[in-house]
């Protein structure tokens, strides 16, 4: 296997389009763009979303409390 990989690498460095390079599944394939740390990225996004929702809820409670205070003025 390493011998075939070496041949593919040699042909790629020399710029040859051989059948071996064409048939190799790892040459010119598209790679899914994963973030560097997928779990950390997902958890960070979830935490930021939770904080936004919590801020939104707290602002609503603050508005209701201010409205009640002004109702007694």
C-alpha positions in Angstrom: 0.0 0.0 0.0 2.8 2.5 0.9 4.4 1.7 -2.5 1.3 2.7 -4.3 1.0 5.9 -2.2 4.6 6.7 -3.0 3.9 6.3 -6.8 0.8 8.5 -6.6 2.8 11.1 -4.6 5.7 10.9 -7.2 3.3 11.4 -10.1 1.6 14.3 -8.4 4.9 16.1 -7.6 6.1 15.6 -11.2 2.7 16.8 -12.5 1.8 13.6 -14.3 -1.8 12.6 -14.8 -1.4 8.8 -14.7 -4.2 6.3 -14.4 -2.9 5.6 -10.9 -3.4 9.2 -9.9 -6.8 9.4 -11.6 -8.1 6.3 -9.8 -6.8 7.2 -6.3 -9.8 8.2 -4.2 -7.8 10.7 -2.1 -6.6 12.9 -4.9 -8.6 16.0 -5.7 -11.5 15.0 -3.4 -13.7 17.5 -1.8 -13.4 17.7 2.0 -16.3 18.6 4.3 -15.3 21.9 6.0 -15.4 20.9 9.7 -14.6 23.5 12.2 -11.3 22.9 14.0 -13.1 21.8 17.2 -16.7 20.8 16.2 -17.9 20.0 19.7 -16.5 23.1 21.2 -18.0 25.2 18.4 -21.4 23.6 18.8 -21.4 24.0 22.6 -20.3 27.7 22.3 -23.1 28.4 19.9 -25.6 26.7 22.2 -24.4 28.7 25.2 -24.6 32.0 23.3 -28.1 31.2 22.1 -29.1 30.3 25.7 -27.7 33.6 27.0 -29.5 35.6 24.4 -32.8 33.9 25.3 -32.2 34.5 29.0 -31.4 38.1 28.4 -34.6 38.5 26.3 -36.7 36.9 29.0 -35.1 39.1 31.8 -35.7 42.3 29.7 -39.3 41.4 29.4 -39.6 40.9 33.2 -37.8 44.2 33.8 -40.3 46.0 31.5 -43.3 44.5 33.3 -41.8 45.5 36.7 -41.2 49.0 35.6 -44.8 49.2 34.2 -46.2 48.1 37.6 -44.1 50.7 39.5 -45.3 53.4 37.2 -48.9 52.3 37.6 -48.7 53.2 41.3 -47.3 56.7 40.6 
